[in-house]
Amino acid sequence: MLVVLAEAKKADFGYLKATLGLTDGNLGRHLQVLADAGLVKLDKVFEQRRPRTWVTITQAGRTALAAELDILEDLIERARQAPK
């Protein structure tokens, strides 16, 4: 999810749900965990009298994503160098 948000800068609940293939409940729980950790910011607004949730990645989220990508790159490199 952080990768999608880093690329999109800002996304609404519906876009994230469709892009990630998650249910409402599953996505809602993931967002709450990330928000509680300070990795994303949730903005709940009304647009044309309908509720809408906008999600943005925070600087802490960008830092966490960069660290995770570094770890994954290291694992990929180790797998490529493993004896065959």
Protein Blocks (a to p, Z undefined) as FASTA:
>chain_A
ZZmmmmnopacfklmmmmnopafklmmmmmmmmmmnopaccddddeehiacddddddfkl
mmmmmmmmmmmmmmmmmmmmpcZZ
